[in-house]
Each structure stands twice: as structure tokens, then as C-alpha cells.
Amino acid sequence: MPPLTIPSASLTPATYVVDTNVILVANGQHPDVSPACVATCQDWLQRLMAAGRVALDDAYAIVGEYQHKTHASDGQGVGDAFVRWVLQHHDDAARCDLIHLDVDAQRGFLSFPVDADLTHFDDSDRKFVAVAHAHPERPPILQAADSKWLDWAPHLNDHGVQIRFLCCDDVQEFHVHKFGH
């Protein structure tokens, strides 16, 4: 596994797909991550709300997952605030790109890459990849602590989908504990 680097603190590019675990980590809902990881996720979400853009699917599957796992209406976490921000801005073309996804029986979505190495990719995470892959700018996916993405990242990169790991040390440690390498 190649060494990971922490992504730049700048919002370049300005559009991102945000995996739900970034929101959960920012909310303190992942007890095993480091305080530095929590702070990094909080910082990224705050900067996105201040000056960034997000890409979502137009069927709101991503937003639905966000809402299911947070307390957007009354939660006090940074992740909850981000979900409220998404709900307020999802129809603002200056802050959010809504991407249409066509369903595919085998891959989940037609825009999910055709790749034998991605056959066992989690069904619930395919929507993030499909949005990034279908978006004309191919925005990176922000990922916090889901170590399975480490194995998938090189294959996704082959298809122009970048994963930005916000918590490099944490995700590598989780990967070693989970998979032993």
C-alpha cells in the first residue's frame, strides 16, 4: 500500500463528494478516531460550508443517508450543521451540483466504473463513486476513516475518481487492524 499524504487545506478543486463517514467523524460519532481526525473533518466541512461546493445525486440518496445517520434538525455537531447546510443549499447551483444517476442491475449505477477489482465494492458506497464518476469535473471524494477505501482507491483512480483521505494515520491503522496488512 503506497503511503498516504494529507490533502492540502485549500479547497482546490472547489467541488467535493462527501462520504458520510466524514460527517460522522466530525460529529464525534466514530469513537475510535483520533482527536486530530475529528478536527480535520470538522475543518473541511466548515470550509466547504463557507466557500466550497458539493456534488450530490439528484435522487437524494446521499442526502437521505446523511439524514438517516445524523440529527440535522437539532444536532449540535459540525456534521449536523453540514447536513443542515446541504439541505438549505441542495438546489443552489452555485453551491451544489445535482448529478443524475441511472440505475444498473449489476453495478448499482451506470456511472459506477466497470472494473473486476471493484466487484465487491460496498453497495451502499457506490452512489458516492457514481456521482464523482458522472460529474463532468470528476470531483474527489472526501473520506475519513473507512479503511476499505484504501484498497479501492487505486482502482478508482484508474477511472479518474480520486479519494482524498482526510485522516491518513487513522485509516491506515484501521486497515492494519481489520485486514492485517
Summary of the structure (lengths in Angstrom):
residues: 181
radius of gyration: 15.3
end to end distance: 8.4
largest distance: 44.1
contacts: 566
relative contact order: 0.20
helix: 45%
strand: 13%
